[in-house]
Amino acid sequence: MIPKIIKNITPVKINSSTSVDLYSPWDLKKIAKIDCINAEDIDSVINTSSNAFSDKSIHLNKKERLDILKKAKKLLTKDKNKYSMLIAFEGGKPLKDSEVEVQRAIDGLELCYEALKNSHGREIPMGLNNASINKIAFTRKFPIGPVLAISAFNHPLNLIVHQIGPAIAAGCPIIIKPSLDTPATCHEFVKLLLKSGLPDWFCQMININDHLLTQKLVSDKRISFLSFIGSSNVGWKLKSMLSPGTKCAMEHGGIGSVIIDKNTILGDIIPSITRGSFYHAGQVCVSIQKVIIHEEIIDEFIKLLKKNISKIKIGDPTNNSTDVGPLIRPSEVIRIDGVVKKAIKDGAELICGGSKETETSYKCTVLKNPKESSEISKNEIFGPVLCIYSYKEINDAINKANHDEYAFQTSIYTNNIETALLCYEKLDAKSVFVNEQTAFRVDWMPFGGIKNSGEGTGGIEYSFSDLLYDKMIVLNSKKITT
């Protein structure tokens, strides 16, 4: 059942607007009209957040924030089927994966609740020398200020929860800009938050189709924190525009690499590798892009992988039987096809796929031994394409896995503890998984990249901490003697 979509996505009161149409990525049917803010609206939007933060008389106390998060979790749980279908319909993620995303979002709200409930300061030791006699000191947590969050299309609910949820818990008013490809899910979630008791000044959703307006928002000195999820080129450019004192967290892309040792039981890991490579048509920043496998088992691996891929059903994401849906835009199908064709022309061996499935989807593709100098080896593909490389010695595999620019999550499949520890030490990554694929994530673990892959650490608890600072008080009294 296709969800009833609002005719117009107009999240905040705006003076005048331009509009763009929203289309389903699977069948390209029009879903809604998106109203986007113009230049004259920027100051009003920032003023709303800034003035609300400055007016401490309207700040939400801890109990109020806890109550809002608790009610939001209850409402999202009640409407989880609606949100699952909306994610599939709007973003093209298969329904069974969309259901998992909604459950993660529900759990994420609970994590925000727990993070706030357990947040506390600490006592600073005093009375240790003549200067600190008759004094006590302690810290408490205070919100950093207004947040600007720019989100991505591939997890249109869970990413939004990871950005808005910690802001609610911390007490920081937030301006949220979802992807123009998937604004309806965010719009519905913000409405749910307002229904849960969140004041409309606390969370403002905006749509922007002008990069200059985004830059104007980012560079405003009233913004205290920028949360950005998207491409590295855009992220670093926006970071360079931040006002002095504005903090940020950047979550960019990566080139997920998996090393497979020759002692690995291949039949046990093929489902995991397939999942990590083609989940959401490879449109995930930590998807497996490279498998670097020992030369003695590469042929067996390819045979098993090809058989497993043949069972994957590409189709309408709103159907329960679909495993892989469309790419977010037809232009992405064209881009990926061009990259694959170029790699084959340069010498890569096509194992399977290598062509469009439909105008909006691409076949699950495997290439063997593309040149290291080719675009497909050097850049993030962000599509359903897996490249397989052979190695003889483990240090060679590590060199192939490490990238000059990107370092996010990587993994090693092995039954040898020494090999596992060597890879942990030598692989360039912020997380190294042993016998697990690179797209693994639970929402309470630290998540993020280094080098071009990002800055800071995601995960509910870590994002919550980023939005707080420790304020210390020192009390001086002759009554304090211990």
Beta strands, then each sheet from edge to edge (+ up, - down):
strand 1: 8-9
strand 2: 17-23
strand 3: 30-37
strand 4: 123-124
strand 5: 135-143
strand 6: 147-150
strand 7: 174-177
strand 8: 203-205
strand 9: 225-229
strand 10: 247-251
strand 11: 256-260
strand 12: 288-294
strand 13: 349-352
strand 14: 365-368
strand 15: 385-391
strand 16: 406-407
strand 17: 409-413
strand 18: 431-434
strand 19: 450-451
strand 20: 454-455
strand 21: 468-476
sheet 1: 1+ 3+ 2-
sheet 2: 4+ 5- 21+
sheet 3: 8+ 7+ 6+ 9+ 10+ 20-
sheet 4: 13+ 14- 15- 12- 11- 17- 18-
sheet 5: 16+ 19-
end
